[in-house]
Amino acid sequence: MLRRIIPVAAIATLALTVSGCTITLPFPPGPASPASSTTPSPVAAQLTAEQMRSAPVPSVCDQPAGHLKDGTLGTPGGGSGGVSIATYGTDSTPAFLAWQGADGAPYAVLVVDCDQGGVAWPPHAIFYSAGPTVLGEVDISDVLGNGRQVIKTMAPAPNGVRLSVANTYASHEDGCCGTVDAVADFTWDGNKAQGKVVQRITEESTAKAAFVAALTGDKAAIDKLYNADGKAEALEFKDIVVVPNPKKWDSDASCDAASEDELFEGDGRSYERVCYFGAKGVYVAAFVAMKHTGFGTWQAAGVQFMTTD
């Protein structure tokens, strides 16, 4: 009689079927799986200030687009004018900032000065990606207002730069000199270049404090807020004003260029702005001369009282 030989594996299967138990059979290990590895994406090198010296620039200040050569394009300051890299600080640092974006790509902003031949136009902030390739630009005066703006400081801001900018024109100012100081962010949002004012600094808040100090005879405040030209007037002001109560004066001031004023002429005083204060329901007025003493800082250079009836 023939006997059928059942393979071991079949016996194991049969045993499972009969007993209903779970059996783990020892099988020889298979070949090892290849180890998985993740290679980090290379980080692109940041743009450099040296690259900017020959970077492309778009058409700004009605100058044709082109490439800078040693930091300039055309003949800035003469002839038909041109474009040049702006600088800031006592050591004339190039106005340039580079950073790595959230996408790992390199980005940069370069501020350029430009003109049409001798007369400065407002600067422009130009944004770049790798290459360098121009992404877009912002005319700084479109954000701050007209002027011959000068960069005082620059610092990083998310996706761009924060600029401290002097020489934006206030009321009735033009020509060489503006007295509005401002802090503004200029950024690239992935689609366009844009600017936003963070702070605009004028003489008004200092003029208000100087007026109240003179009105109340606060000598300590007068010493702090007035320069030598205006201190004597401020100390005498309380004795001559006919409305000594600060609450009876309007809290707002109306300020204008010194060129529009003749109240302080002939006194040999140096000042750029004059702020007017009026009393409520009384025909009297006060005027405070204001001297611009540095970025965002002012002193009062005189104060006068008059009746207007």
C-alpha positions as a Markdown table, in Angstrom:
| # | Residue | x | y | z |
|---|---|---|---|---|
| 1 | Met | 0.0 | 0.0 | 0.0 |
| 2 | Leu | 1.3 | 3.3 | -1.0 |
| 3 | Arg | 2.0 | 6.0 | 1.7 |
| 4 | Arg | 1.6 | 9.6 | 0.9 |
| 5 | Ile | 4.3 | 11.9 | 2.2 |
| 6 | Ile | 2.8 | 15.2 | 3.5 |
| 7 | Pro | 5.2 | 18.2 | 3.5 |
| 8 | Val | 6.0 | 19.9 | 6.8 |
| 9 | Ala | 4.2 | 23.1 | 5.8 |
| 10 | Ala | 1.1 | 21.2 | 5.0 |
| 11 | Ile | 1.2 | 19.5 | 8.4 |
| 12 | Ala | 1.5 | 22.9 | 10.1 |
| 13 | Thr | -1.5 | 24.1 | 8.1 |
| 14 | Leu | -3.5 | 21.0 | 9.0 |
| 15 | Ala | -2.6 | 21.4 | 12.7 |
| 16 | Leu | -3.9 | 25.0 | 12.5 |
| 17 | Thr | -7.1 | 23.8 | 11.0 |
| 18 | Val | -7.7 | 21.1 | 13.5 |
| 19 | Ser | -6.7 | 22.9 | 16.7 |
| 20 | Gly | -7.8 | 26.5 | 15.9 |
| 21 | Cys | -4.6 | 27.8 | 17.5 |
| 22 | Thr | -2.2 | 30.3 | 16.1 |
| 23 | Ile | 1.2 | 29.1 | 15.5 |
| 24 | Thr | 4.2 | 31.2 | 14.5 |
| 25 | Leu | 6.6 | 29.3 | 12.5 |
| 26 | Pro | 10.3 | 30.2 | 12.4 |
| 27 | Phe | 11.2 | 31.3 | 8.9 |
| 28 | Pro | 14.7 | 32.4 | 7.9 |
| 29 | Pro | 15.1 | 36.2 | 7.6 |
| 30 | Gly | 14.9 | 37.7 | 4.2 |
| 31 | Pro | 17.4 | 40.1 | 2.7 |
| 32 | Ala | 17.7 | 43.4 | 4.7 |
| 33 | Ser | 15.7 | 46.4 | 3.3 |
| 34 | Pro | 17.8 | 49.2 | 2.1 |
| 35 | Ala | 18.1 | 52.0 | 4.7 |
| 36 | Ser | 16.1 | 55.1 | 3.7 |
| 37 | Ser | 17.9 | 58.4 | 3.7 |
| 38 | Thr | 16.8 | 62.0 | 3.2 |
| 39 | Thr | 19.2 | 64.4 | 1.5 |
| 40 | Pro | 18.6 | 67.9 | 2.6 |
| 41 | Ser | 17.9 | 70.4 | -0.2 |
| 42 | Pro | 20.9 | 72.6 | -0.8 |
| 43 | Val | 20.5 | 76.2 | 0.5 |
| 44 | Ala | 21.1 | 78.8 | -2.2 |
| 45 | Ala | 23.8 | 81.3 | -1.4 |
| 46 | Gln | 22.7 | 84.7 | -0.4 |
| 47 | Leu | 23.1 | 87.6 | -2.7 |
| 48 | Thr | 26.0 | 89.9 | -1.8 |
| 49 | Ala | 26.8 | 93.6 | -1.8 |
| 50 | Glu | 29.5 | 93.0 | -4.4 |
| 51 | Gln | 26.9 | 91.4 | -6.8 |
| 52 | Met | 24.8 | 94.5 | -6.5 |
| 53 | Arg | 27.6 | 96.7 | -7.9 |
| 54 | Ser | 26.8 | 95.2 | -11.3 |
| 55 | Ala | 23.1 | 94.3 | -10.7 |
| 56 | Pro | 20.3 | 95.1 | -13.2 |
| 57 | Val | 18.0 | 98.0 | -12.4 |
| 58 | Pro | 14.6 | 98.8 | -13.8 |
| 59 | Ser | 13.7 | 102.2 | -15.2 |
| 60 | Val | 13.6 | 104.7 | -12.3 |
| 61 | Cys | 13.4 | 108.5 | -12.3 |
| 62 | Asp | 12.7 | 108.3 | -16.1 |
| 63 | Gln | 16.2 | 106.8 | -16.6 |
| 64 | Pro | 16.4 | 103.7 | -18.9 |
| 65 | Ala | 16.8 | 100.3 | -17.4 |
| 66 | Gly | 20.2 | 98.8 | -17.5 |
| 67 | His | 23.0 | 97.2 | -15.4 |
| 68 | Leu | 25.0 | 99.1 | -12.8 |
| 69 | Lys | 28.7 | 99.4 | -13.5 |
| 70 | Asp | 30.7 | 99.8 | -10.3 |
| 71 | Gly | 27.5 | 100.8 | -8.5 |
| 72 | Thr | 26.3 | 103.4 | -11.0 |
| 73 | Leu | 24.4 | 103.7 | -14.2 |
| 74 | Gly | 24.7 | 106.8 | -16.4 |
| 75 | Thr | 26.2 | 110.0 | -14.9 |
| 76 | Pro | 24.5 | 110.6 | -11.5 |
| 77 | Gly | 24.5 | 114.3 | -10.5 |
| 78 | Gly | 25.5 | 115.6 | -13.9 |
| 79 | Gly | 24.7 | 115.5 | -17.6 |
| 80 | Ser | 21.4 | 113.7 | -18.1 |
| 81 | Gly | 21.6 | 112.1 | -14.7 |
| 82 | Gly | 21.7 | 108.5 | -13.7 |
| 83 | Val | 21.3 | 105.9 | -10.9 |
| 84 | Ser | 23.6 | 105.0 | -8.1 |
| 85 | Ile | 23.6 | 102.8 | -5.0 |
| 86 | Ala | 22.4 | 104.9 | -2.0 |
| 87 | Thr | 24.4 | 104.9 | 1.2 |
| 88 | Tyr | 23.7 | 105.6 | 4.9 |
| 89 | Gly | 25.6 | 106.2 | 8.1 |
| 90 | Thr | 28.8 | 108.0 | 8.9 |
| 91 | Asp | 30.8 | 105.3 | 7.0 |
| 92 | Ser | 28.6 | 105.5 | 3.9 |
| 93 | Thr | 27.5 | 101.9 | 4.0 |
| 94 | Pro | 25.7 | 100.7 | 0.8 |
| 95 | Ala | 22.0 | 100.6 | 1.4 |
| 96 | Phe | 21.6 | 96.8 | 0.8 |
| 97 | Leu | 20.1 | 93.9 | 2.7 |
| 98 | Ala | 20.0 | 90.2 | 1.8 |
| 99 | Trp | 18.0 | 87.4 | 3.4 |
| 100 | Gln | 16.8 | 83.8 | 2.9 |
| 101 | Gly | 13.1 | 83.5 | 2.3 |
| 102 | Ala | 10.8 | 80.9 | 3.8 |
| 103 | Asp | 11.1 | 79.0 | 0.5 |
| 104 | Gly | 14.9 | 78.7 | 1.0 |
| 105 | Ala | 15.6 | 81.1 | -1.9 |
| 106 | Pro | 17.8 | 84.2 | -1.7 |
| 107 | Tyr | 16.3 | 87.6 | -1.7 |
| 108 | Ala | 17.7 | 91.1 | -1.4 |
| 109 | Val | 16.7 | 94.8 | -1.4 |
| 110 | Leu | 18.9 | 97.6 | -2.8 |
| 111 | Val | 18.1 | 101.3 | -2.3 |
| 112 | Val | 19.2 | 103.5 | -5.2 |
| 113 | Asp | 19.4 | 107.3 | -5.6 |
| 114 | Cys | 18.6 | 108.8 | -9.0 |
| 115 | Asp | 18.3 | 112.1 | -10.8 |
| 116 | Gln | 17.8 | 113.7 | -14.1 |
| 117 | Gly | 21.0 | 115.8 | -13.9 |
| 118 | Gly | 22.0 | 117.7 | -10.8 |
| 119 | Val | 18.6 | 117.6 | -9.0 |
| 120 | Ala | 18.0 | 114.6 | -6.8 |
| 121 | Trp | 14.8 | 112.6 | -7.1 |
| 122 | Pro | 13.4 | 110.4 | -4.4 |
| 123 | Pro | 15.2 | 107.0 | -3.9 |
| 124 | His | 13.8 | 103.7 | -4.9 |
| 125 | Ala | 13.8 | 100.3 | -3.1 |
| 126 | Ile | 14.5 | 97.5 | -5.7 |
| 127 | Phe | 13.9 | 93.8 | -4.8 |
| 128 | Tyr | 15.9 | 90.9 | -6.2 |
| 129 | Ser | 15.9 | 87.1 | -6.3 |
| 130 | Ala | 18.8 | 84.8 | -7.3 |
| 131 | Gly | 20.8 | 86.0 | -10.3 |
| 132 | Pro | 20.4 | 88.8 | -9.3 |
| 133 | Thr | 17.0 | 89.1 | -11.0 |
| 134 | Val | 14.8 | 92.2 | -10.5 |
| 135 | Leu | 11.4 | 91.3 | -8.8 |
| 136 | Gly | 10.0 | 94.8 | -8.4 |
| 137 | Glu | 10.6 | 98.3 | -7.0 |
| 138 | Val | 9.0 | 101.0 | -4.9 |
| 139 | Asp | 9.4 | 104.7 | -5.3 |
| 140 | Ile | 9.9 | 105.8 | -1.6 |
| 141 | Ser | 8.0 | 109.0 | -2.2 |
| 142 | Asp | 4.9 | 107.0 | -3.2 |
| 143 | Val | 4.8 | 105.8 | 0.4 |
| 144 | Leu | 6.1 | 108.8 | 2.4 |
| 145 | Gly | 5.2 | 111.8 | 0.2 |
| 146 | Asn | 7.4 | 114.1 | -2.0 |
| 147 | Gly | 10.9 | 115.0 | -0.9 |
| 148 | Arg | 14.6 | 114.4 | -1.5 |
| 149 | Gln | 14.7 | 111.5 | 1.0 |
| 150 | Val | 17.9 | 110.4 | 2.6 |
| 151 | Ile | 18.4 | 107.0 | 4.2 |
| 152 | Lys | 19.6 | 107.3 | 7.8 |
| 153 | Thr | 19.5 | 103.7 | 9.0 |
| 154 | Met | 18.2 | 100.3 | 7.7 |
| 155 | Ala | 17.4 | 97.1 | 9.6 |
| 156 | Pro | 15.8 | 93.7 | 8.7 |
| 157 | Ala | 12.0 | 93.4 | 8.5 |
| 158 | Pro | 10.0 | 90.3 | 7.6 |
| 159 | Asn | 10.5 | 89.8 | 3.8 |
| 160 | Gly | 12.2 | 93.1 | 3.5 |
| 161 | Val | 13.8 | 96.1 | 5.2 |
| 162 | Arg | 12.9 | 98.8 | 7.7 |
| 163 | Leu | 14.2 | 102.2 | 6.7 |
| 164 | Ser | 14.6 | 105.4 | 8.7 |
| 165 | Val | 14.2 | 108.2 | 6.2 |
| 166 | Ala | 14.8 | 111.9 | 6.5 |
| 167 | Asn | 13.9 | 114.9 | 4.2 |
| 168 | Thr | 10.3 | 114.3 | 3.3 |
| 169 | Tyr | 8.5 | 117.6 | 2.7 |
| 170 | Ala | 6.0 | 118.9 | 5.2 |
| 171 | Ser | 3.4 | 121.7 | 4.5 |
| 172 | His | 4.8 | 124.4 | 2.2 |
| 173 | Glu | 8.3 | 122.8 | 2.1 |
| 174 | Asp | 10.1 | 122.1 | -1.1 |
| 175 | Gly | 13.5 | 122.6 | -2.7 |
| 176 | Cys | 16.3 | 121.1 | -0.8 |
| 177 | Cys | 14.9 | 120.6 | 2.6 |
| 178 | Gly | 12.1 | 118.7 | 4.2 |
| 179 | Thr | 11.6 | 118.2 | 7.9 |
| 180 | Val | 9.4 | 115.1 | 8.1 |
| 181 | Asp | 11.3 | 112.1 | 9.4 |
| 182 | Ala | 9.8 | 108.7 | 9.0 |
| 183 | Val | 10.3 | 105.0 | 9.6 |
| 184 | Ala | 8.8 | 102.7 | 7.0 |
| 185 | Asp | 8.9 | 99.0 | 6.0 |
| 186 | Phe | 9.6 | 98.0 | 2.4 |
| 187 | Thr | 8.8 | 94.4 | 1.6 |
| 188 | Trp | 8.3 | 91.8 | -1.1 |
| 189 | Asp | 5.1 | 89.7 | -0.5 |
| 190 | Gly | 5.8 | 87.1 | -3.2 |
| 191 | Asn | 3.9 | 89.1 | -5.8 |
| 192 | Lys | 4.7 | 92.7 | -5.6 |
| 193 | Ala | 7.0 | 95.2 | -3.8 |
| 194 | Gln | 5.2 | 97.5 | -1.3 |
| 195 | Gly | 5.9 | 100.0 | 1.4 |
| 196 | Lys | 4.1 | 100.9 | 4.7 |
| 197 | Val | 4.7 | 103.8 | 7.1 |
| 198 | Val | 5.5 | 102.7 | 10.6 |
| 199 | Gln | 6.0 | 106.1 | 12.1 |
| 200 | Arg | 5.9 | 109.7 | 10.8 |
| 201 | Ile | 7.8 | 112.2 | 13.1 |
| 202 | Thr | 7.0 | 115.9 | 12.9 |
| 203 | Glu | 7.5 | 118.9 | 15.2 |
| 204 | Glu | 3.9 | 118.9 | 16.4 |
| 205 | Ser | 4.2 | 116.8 | 19.6 |
| 206 | Thr | 7.3 | 118.8 | 20.8 |
| 207 | Ala | 5.6 | 122.1 | 20.0 |
| 208 | Lys | 2.6 | 121.2 | 22.1 |
| 209 | Ala | 4.8 | 120.3 | 25.1 |
| 210 | Ala | 6.9 | 123.4 | 24.6 |
| 211 | Phe | 3.7 | 125.6 | 24.5 |
| 212 | Val | 2.3 | 124.1 | 27.7 |
| 213 | Ala | 5.6 | 124.4 | 29.4 |
| 214 | Ala | 5.7 | 128.2 | 28.6 |
| 215 | Leu | 2.0 | 128.6 | 29.5 |
| 216 | Thr | 2.5 | 127.1 | 32.9 |
| 217 | Gly | 6.0 | 128.4 | 33.6 |
| 218 | Asp | 7.5 | 125.0 | 34.1 |
| 219 | Lys | 11.1 | 125.9 | 34.2 |
| 220 | Ala | 12.5 | 122.3 | 34.2 |
| 221 | Ala | 10.4 | 121.6 | 31.0 |
| 222 | Ile | 11.5 | 124.9 | 29.5 |
| 223 | Asp | 15.1 | 124.0 | 30.0 |
| 224 | Lys | 14.6 | 120.7 | 28.3 |
| 225 | Leu | 12.4 | 121.8 | 25.4 |
| 226 | Tyr | 13.8 | 125.2 | 24.4 |
| 227 | Asn | 17.1 | 126.1 | 23.0 |
| 228 | Ala | 19.1 | 129.2 | 24.0 |
| 229 | Asp | 17.3 | 131.3 | 21.4 |
| 230 | Gly | 13.9 | 130.7 | 22.8 |
| 231 | Lys | 14.4 | 130.1 | 26.5 |
| 232 | Ala | 14.1 | 133.8 | 27.6 |
| 233 | Glu | 10.8 | 134.2 | 25.8 |
| 234 | Ala | 9.5 | 131.0 | 27.3 |
| 235 | Leu | 10.3 | 132.1 | 30.9 |
| 236 | Glu | 8.5 | 135.4 | 30.4 |
| 237 | Phe | 5.5 | 133.9 | 28.6 |
| 238 | Lys | 3.3 | 133.1 | 31.6 |
| 239 | Asp | 3.4 | 136.7 | 32.7 |
| 240 | Ile | 2.2 | 138.2 | 29.4 |
| 241 | Val | -0.4 | 135.7 | 28.2 |
| 242 | Val | -4.0 | 136.6 | 29.0 |
| 243 | Val | -5.4 | 133.1 | 29.0 |
| 244 | Pro | -3.1 | 131.1 | 31.4 |
| 245 | Asn | -5.3 | 128.0 | 31.7 |
| 246 | Pro | -4.1 | 125.3 | 29.4 |
| 247 | Lys | -7.6 | 123.8 | 29.2 |
| 248 | Lys | -8.9 | 127.0 | 27.5 |
| 249 | Trp | -6.6 | 126.4 | 24.5 |
| 250 | Asp | -7.2 | 124.1 | 21.6 |
| 251 | Ser | -5.1 | 120.9 | 22.0 |
| 252 | Asp | -4.3 | 120.8 | 18.2 |
| 253 | Ala | -1.6 | 122.8 | 16.6 |
| 254 | Ser | -1.4 | 124.1 | 13.0 |
| 255 | Cys | 2.2 | 124.1 | 11.8 |
| 256 | Asp | 3.7 | 125.6 | 8.7 |
| 257 | Ala | 7.1 | 126.3 | 7.1 |
| 258 | Ala | 9.2 | 129.1 | 8.6 |
| 259 | Ser | 9.2 | 130.7 | 5.1 |
| 260 | Glu | 5.5 | 131.4 | 5.5 |
| 261 | Asp | 6.0 | 133.2 | 8.8 |
| 262 | Glu | 7.3 | 136.7 | 9.7 |
| 263 | Leu | 6.7 | 136.7 | 13.5 |
| 264 | Phe | 10.3 | 135.8 | 14.4 |
| 265 | Glu | 12.1 | 137.5 | 11.5 |
| 266 | Gly | 14.9 | 139.8 | 12.4 |
| 267 | Asp | 15.7 | 138.1 | 15.7 |
| 268 | Gly | 18.7 | 136.1 | 14.3 |
| 269 | Arg | 17.0 | 132.9 | 15.3 |
| 270 | Ser | 17.4 | 129.7 | 13.3 |
| 271 | Tyr | 14.2 | 127.6 | 12.9 |
| 272 | Glu | 12.4 | 125.6 | 10.3 |
| 273 | Arg | 8.7 | 125.5 | 11.4 |
| 274 | Val | 6.2 | 127.6 | 13.3 |
| 275 | Cys | 3.2 | 126.1 | 15.1 |
| 276 | Tyr | 0.1 | 128.1 | 15.9 |
| 277 | Phe | -2.2 | 127.6 | 18.9 |
| 278 | Gly | -5.6 | 129.3 | 19.4 |
| 279 | Ala | -7.6 | 129.8 | 22.5 |
| 280 | Lys | -11.3 | 128.7 | 22.7 |
| 281 | Gly | -13.7 | 131.5 | 22.3 |
| 282 | Val | -11.1 | 134.2 | 22.7 |
| 283 | Tyr | -9.3 | 136.2 | 20.0 |
| 284 | Val | -5.8 | 135.4 | 21.1 |
| 285 | Ala | -3.1 | 133.3 | 19.6 |
| 286 | Ala | 0.3 | 131.9 | 20.4 |
| 287 | Phe | 3.2 | 130.9 | 18.1 |
| 288 | Val | 6.1 | 128.5 | 18.8 |
| 289 | Ala | 9.1 | 128.5 | 16.5 |
| 290 | Met | 10.6 | 125.0 | 16.0 |
| 291 | Lys | 14.1 | 124.0 | 15.3 |
| 292 | His | 14.9 | 120.6 | 13.7 |
| 293 | Thr | 17.9 | 119.3 | 15.6 |
| 294 | Gly | 18.4 | 115.8 | 14.3 |
| 295 | Phe | 16.5 | 112.7 | 13.1 |
| 296 | Gly | 13.1 | 112.8 | 14.9 |
| 297 | Thr | 14.2 | 115.5 | 17.3 |
| 298 | Trp | 13.1 | 119.1 | 17.7 |
| 299 | Gln | 13.6 | 122.1 | 20.1 |
| 300 | Ala | 11.5 | 125.2 | 20.5 |
| 301 | Ala | 13.4 | 128.4 | 19.4 |
| 302 | Gly | 10.9 | 130.9 | 20.6 |
| 303 | Val | 7.3 | 131.6 | 21.7 |
| 304 | Gln | 5.1 | 134.6 | 21.2 |
| 305 | Phe | 1.6 | 135.7 | 22.2 |
| 306 | Met | -0.7 | 138.1 | 20.5 |
| 307 | Thr | -4.3 | 139.2 | 20.4 |
| 308 | Thr | -6.1 | 138.9 | 17.1 |
| 309 | Asp | -9.1 | 141.3 | 17.6 |
